[in-house]
Amino acid sequence: MLEPLLFAGAQQPRHILCLGAHCDDIEIGCGGTLLRLLQHNPQLTVTWVVFASNAQRRAEATQGAQRFCTNAARLDLRIFEFRDGFLPYAGAQVKDCFEQIKHDIQPDLIFTHFRHDLHQDHRVVNELTWNTFRNHFILEYEIPKWDGDLGVPNTFVTLDEALVQHKIQLLNDIYRSQQGKNWFSDDLFWSLPRIRGMECNSPSRLAEAFYVRKLRLSF
């Protein structure tokens, strides 16, 4: 399986935009990939955006962004306080947030939700990502949940065991408010990387998976 090097030989600073509907979405969906990417590219700037939050979750999300982006050259953290579960009904205001982000930065890579995610907030973030950033490199991440909407991803990032363990430990340390929920468990956070690692024949047996809708190749 081909494994091109992302940002290899970059001659200028690169900018990553991470978009999450809720406070733990980015960490769960692409946290391992971010940790690996920043290990090898400490010159990266990260803009980290969360749309639905409240006072308690804001504190967790702030800590999450800071700890997952420890190796980044700069972290631009933006946490909005839209109502959880109601993003589709605040579409105009959410779109205004996207337009402001577009005005402020030109990202080289965007992480966002999967287009066929069954959570309404996740879908809105995905739709507005593509509506706002129409000529960008976008990786759509997946969130395991009771809806049963996991699909067939086409892009994989291999992760070693220590990195996955670090991701899970950070999730446990940071998101105390979620630990009473039956989906917030170590075995779930291990199971998906193991399945995706098998699918891409990862040497470590572990991987995070993404969906790439459009990719232009050059030689």
ChimeraX attribute file (.defattr): number of C-alpha atoms within 10 A of each C-alpha:
attribute: neighborCount
match mode: 1-to-1
recipient: residues
	/A:1	6
	/A:2	4
	/A:3	9
	/A:4	7
	/A:5	7
	/A:6	11
	/A:7	16
	/A:8	9
	/A:9	7
	/A:10	10
	/A:11	7
	/A:12	9
	/A:13	13
	/A:14	18
	/A:15	19
	/A:16	20
	/A:17	20
	/A:18	24
	/A:19	24
	/A:20	24
	/A:21	28
	/A:22	24
	/A:23	26
	/A:24	21
	/A:25	21
	/A:26	28
	/A:27	23
	/A:28	18
	/A:29	24
	/A:30	24
	/A:31	26
	/A:32	25
	/A:33	21
	/A:34	21
	/A:35	23
	/A:36	17
	/A:37	18
	/A:38	19
	/A:39	14
	/A:40	13
	/A:41	19
	/A:42	16
	/A:43	17
	/A:44	21
	/A:45	21
	/A:46	24
	/A:47	20
	/A:48	22
	/A:49	24
	/A:50	25
	/A:51	22
	/A:52	21
	/A:53	20
	/A:54	17
	/A:55	8
	/A:56	9
	/A:57	20
	/A:58	18
	/A:59	15
	/A:60	21
	/A:61	27
	/A:62	17
	/A:63	16
	/A:64	22
	/A:65	25
	/A:66	16
	/A:67	13
	/A:68	20
	/A:69	23
	/A:70	15
	/A:71	21
	/A:72	19
	/A:73	16
	/A:74	15
	/A:75	17
	/A:76	12
	/A:77	15
	/A:78	16
	/A:79	21
	/A:80	17
	/A:81	14
	/A:82	18
	/A:83	15
	/A:84	14
	/A:85	14
	/A:86	13
	/A:87	21
	/A:88	14
	/A:89	12
	/A:90	12
	/A:91	14
	/A:92	11
	/A:93	12
	/A:94	18
	/A:95	17
	/A:96	11
	/A:97	17
	/A:98	20
	/A:99	15
	/A:100	10
	/A:101	17
	/A:102	14
	/A:103	9
	/A:104	9
	/A:105	12
	/A:106	15
	/A:107	20
	/A:108	14
	/A:109	17
	/A:110	20
	/A:111	23
	/A:112	29
	/A:113	31
	/A:114	26
	/A:115	19
	/A:116	15
	/A:117	23
	/A:118	16
	/A:119	15
	/A:120	14
	/A:121	22
	/A:122	25
	/A:123	20
	/A:124	22
	/A:125	26
	/A:126	22
	/A:127	14
	/A:128	18
	/A:129	22
	/A:130	14
	/A:131	12
	/A:132	15
	/A:133	16
	/A:134	10
	/A:135	9
	/A:136	17
	/A:137	17
	/A:138	24
	/A:139	21
	/A:140	23
	/A:141	25
	/A:142	27
	/A:143	22
	/A:144	15
	/A:145	14
	/A:146	10
	/A:147	9
	/A:148	10
	/A:149	15
	/A:150	16
	/A:151	12
	/A:152	11
	/A:153	17
	/A:154	12
	/A:155	17
	/A:156	21
	/A:157	20
	/A:158	22
	/A:159	22
	/A:160	15
	/A:161	16
	/A:162	9
	/A:163	16
	/A:164	23
	/A:165	15
	/A:166	15
	/A:167	23
	/A:168	22
	/A:169	12
	/A:170	17
	/A:171	24
	/A:172	16
	/A:173	13
	/A:174	19
	/A:175	18
	/A:176	11
	/A:177	11
	/A:178	15
	/A:179	14
	/A:180	9
	/A:181	8
	/A:182	9
	/A:183	14
	/A:184	15
	/A:185	15
	/A:186	13
	/A:187	10
	/A:188	14
	/A:189	19
	/A:190	17
	/A:191	12
	/A:192	19
	/A:193	23
	/A:194	19
	/A:195	16
	/A:196	23
	/A:197	22
	/A:198	15
	/A:199	17
	/A:200	19
	/A:201	15
	/A:202	18
	/A:203	12
	/A:204	13
	/A:205	18
	/A:206	27
	/A:207	29
	/A:208	26
	/A:209	27
	/A:210	25
	/A:211	20
	/A:212	15
	/A:213	12
	/A:214	11
	/A:215	10
	/A:216	6
	/A:217	5
	/A:218	4
	/A:219	2
